Amino acid sequence: MNQASSLPFPITDRVREAMAVTLRGCEELIPQEDWLKKLARSEATGAPLRIKLGLDPTAPDIHVGHTVVLNKLRQLQDLGHTVIFLIGDFTTLIGDPSGRNSTRPPLTREQIDANAQTYYRQASMVLDPARTEIRYNSEWGDALGSRGMIQLASRYTVARMMERNDFHDRFKSGASISVHEFLYPLMQGYDSVALKSDLELGGTDQKFNLLVGRHLQAEYGQEPQCILTMPLLEGLDGIEKMSKSKNNYIGISEDANTMFAKVLSISDVLMWRWYTLLSFRSESHIAALKAEVDAGRNPKDAKVALAKEITARFHSAAAADAAEQDFINRSKGGVPDEIAELSLPLGEGGMAVGIAALLKQAGLAASSGEGNRLIDGGGVRVDSSVVSDKGLKLGAGSYVLQVGKRKFARVTLS
C-alpha cells in the first residue's frame, strides 16, 4: 500500500492480510489510513486492538441479517484482536431514532432484560465466546447521572446533530423531534469512550452515531476509533432489508429444514450478495464458483452449497445434509422421514371426518375456515394427491396430510 512509507510501523504481509479481511464486503472504512496504522502498530507491538459492536436488545431474536456484522467481528477476532460485544441495555431505554420519521417508543426494563437474555447466546453461535468480552452500557450509563449527562451534552453541538439525515428531514417536514432522541447518538458515542475502542462496527444506518464516537473520543483525549460500516442485507424478497416485521428473514434459531429451504428460495442474483456477506469461503473460491455458473453450471448447485454452509453454521454438518435430503424429498412430493404422528377419533357414531375439520384437529390449520381457504388455493394434499373438494370426508384409516411444502402429519382415524 502506498501509505506505507509514512507509517511509523512496517506494513507486513500479515498487516496487508488483516486490511483485506477488514475490507471484504464492507461499505465504508473511515479513515482507512488510520486503521492501517493501528493494524501495523498492533502487529509490531503484539497488543491486540479493541473492536466494538453494540446491539440494542429491541427484539428477542437475531436473524441472519444481523450476522453480517457478527461475521466481520468473528473474522477480526480470528486475527487475534479483542472483540467487545456490547449489549445496549441503557441506550435501548432511550430508543434509537436511526432511519425513523417519528419518535420511537422506548422499551420497558422488563422487555429489555428478557430480550438481552437471548442475545449473547445467539451471538455466540457466530463469535468465539472464549475470546469475547461482553459488556452492558448501563455500567457507565447509569453512573453518569444528570450532572454527567449535561457535561456529555456540552461536547456536541445542536448544529452538528441536525446534520443527521433523519433529524434534518423530520425538522423540515415539521415532524416532532424529542430532546431525548439527541441523547441516543451521544450515549452510543460515549460507549466508545468508556471502552476505549479502536474500531466500531455497525450497519450503514449507524454511520452518524459511529462518527459521534470518534468526535467524543477526541474530546476526552483518546485516540479516535475507526469505523467500519457493513451493508444492510436484503431479505428473502431481495428488495427490502431483512426484517422480522417484513417477514423476509431467517432466524438463526430456526430449525435446520426451514433454514435450508429459505436460503434456497432466494433469487440467483441475490445469492452472490449473500455469498459475499454471509459465507466464510474465500473470495477466490466464490469468484471461481461464480465463473463456473457463468460458464453454464446450474446456479442451484451454488445455492445448495450456500444453504448447507449457513445451515451447518447454526446447527451441524449432519443437520445440513439431512435438511438437503428433506428438501429433495419434498420437492419430489415425498414425505419427510420424521413427521407428527396423530391418532384422532372418527365422528359421532363412527362417521367420517370432513377434511377442513381434520386439518384443524391435526394442527395444520388454525380453523376449518382456514382449511377451506388452503384447499381453494390448492395447498392441501392427502397421501400426495391434491385435494380439490372441500366436501371430502375421511373414514377409518391412516393418512398423510400435507399443507404447503413443509407441513405434514400422519393421522390415524379410528
DADAJO-V543736 format. One record per backbone hydrogen bond with DSSP energy under -1.0 kcal/mol. NH is the residue of the N-H (numbers start at 1). CO is the residue of the C=O. E is the energy in kcal/mol with one decimal. If there is no record, write none. Layout:
nh/co/e
NH/CO/E
NH/CO/E
This chain:
nh/co/e
4/1/-1.8
6/3/-1.9
7/4/-1.6
16/12/-2.2
17/13/-2.4
18/14/-2.3
19/15/-2.2
20/16/-2.2
21/17/-2.4
22/18/-2.1
23/19/-2.2
24/20/-1.4
26/23/-1.9
27/229/-2.9
28/229/-1.4
30/227/-2.7
35/31/-1.7
36/32/-2.4
37/33/-2.0
38/34/-2.2
39/35/-2.7
40/36/-2.5
41/37/-2.5
42/38/-2.5
43/39/-2.4
44/40/-2.2
45/41/-2.5
46/42/-2.3
51/82/-3.2
52/199/-3.0
53/84/-2.3
55/86/-2.7
58/56/-2.6
64/250/-2.6
66/63/-1.2
68/65/-1.2
70/66/-1.3
71/67/-3.3
72/68/-1.3
73/69/-2.2
74/70/-2.4
75/71/-2.4
76/72/-2.2
77/73/-2.1
78/74/-2.5
80/77/-1.9
81/76/-1.4
82/49/-2.3
84/51/-3.3
85/133/-2.5
86/53/-3.1
87/135/-3.0
88/55/-2.4
89/87/-2.1
92/88/-1.9
95/91/-2.2
100/97/-2.3
112/108/-2.3
113/109/-2.6
114/110/-2.1
115/111/-2.3
116/112/-2.7
117/113/-1.3
118/115/-1.1
119/115/-1.1
122/118/-2.2
123/119/-2.8
124/120/-2.0
125/122/-1.7
126/123/-2.0
127/123/-2.6
131/128/-1.8
132/129/-1.4
133/83/-3.0
135/85/-2.0
137/87/-1.7
139/136/-1.9
141/137/-2.2
142/138/-1.6
144/140/-1.2
148/144/-1.4
149/145/-2.1
150/146/-2.1
151/147/-2.2
152/148/-2.5
153/149/-2.5
154/150/-1.3
155/152/-1.8
156/153/-1.2
161/157/-1.9
162/158/-2.3
163/160/-1.2
164/161/-1.4
168/164/-2.8
169/165/-2.9
170/166/-2.1
171/167/-2.4
172/168/-2.3
173/169/-1.9
175/170/-2.0
181/178/-1.4
182/179/-1.4
186/182/-1.0
187/183/-2.8
188/184/-2.7
189/185/-2.2
190/186/-2.3
191/187/-1.6
194/190/-2.7
195/191/-2.1
196/192/-1.0
197/192/-1.4
198/50/-3.1
199/50/-1.6
200/226/-2.2
201/52/-2.5
202/228/-1.6
204/230/-1.2
206/203/-2.1
207/204/-1.2
210/206/-2.3
211/207/-2.2
212/208/-1.8
213/209/-1.3
214/210/-1.4
215/211/-2.1
216/212/-2.7
217/213/-2.2
218/214/-1.8
219/215/-2.1
220/216/-2.0
221/218/-1.5
222/217/-3.3
226/198/-2.8
227/30/-2.8
228/200/-2.4
229/28/-2.5
230/202/-2.5
235/240/-3.0
236/248/-2.1
238/235/-2.0
242/233/-3.2
247/244/-1.1
248/243/-1.6
252/62/-2.1
254/251/-1.7
259/255/-2.4
260/256/-2.7
261/257/-2.3
262/258/-2.4
263/259/-2.1
264/260/-1.9
266/263/-1.4
271/267/-1.7
274/270/-2.3
275/271/-2.2
276/272/-2.0
277/273/-2.2
278/274/-3.0
279/275/-1.3
286/282/-2.2
287/283/-2.5
288/284/-2.1
289/285/-2.3
290/286/-2.5
291/287/-2.0
292/288/-1.9
293/289/-1.9
294/290/-2.7
295/291/-1.5
296/293/-1.6
297/292/-2.5
301/298/-1.7
303/299/-2.0
304/300/-2.7
305/301/-1.8
306/302/-2.0
307/303/-2.7
308/304/-2.5
309/305/-2.0
310/306/-2.6
311/307/-2.3
312/308/-2.6
313/309/-1.6
314/310/-1.3
315/311/-1.2
320/316/-2.1
321/317/-2.2
322/318/-2.4
323/319/-2.3
324/320/-2.1
325/321/-2.1
326/322/-2.5
327/323/-2.4
328/324/-2.2
329/325/-2.6
330/326/-2.3
331/327/-2.5
332/328/-1.6
333/330/-1.5
334/329/-3.8
342/410/-2.9
344/412/-2.6
347/351/-3.0
350/347/-2.0
353/394/-2.6
355/392/-2.6
358/354/-2.2
359/355/-2.2
360/356/-1.6
361/357/-2.4
362/358/-2.2
363/360/-1.3
364/359/-2.4
365/359/-1.1
371/367/-2.2
372/368/-2.3
373/369/-2.0
374/370/-2.5
375/371/-2.0
376/372/-2.4
377/373/-1.7
378/375/-1.7
379/374/-2.6
381/402/-2.6
382/385/-2.6
383/400/-2.9
385/382/-1.8
387/380/-3.0
392/389/-1.7
394/353/-2.7
397/413/-2.0
399/411/-2.9
401/409/-3.2
402/381/-2.4
403/407/-2.5
404/379/-2.7
407/403/-1.5
409/401/-1.8
410/340/-3.2
411/399/-3.1
412/342/-2.9
413/397/-3.2
414/344/-1.7
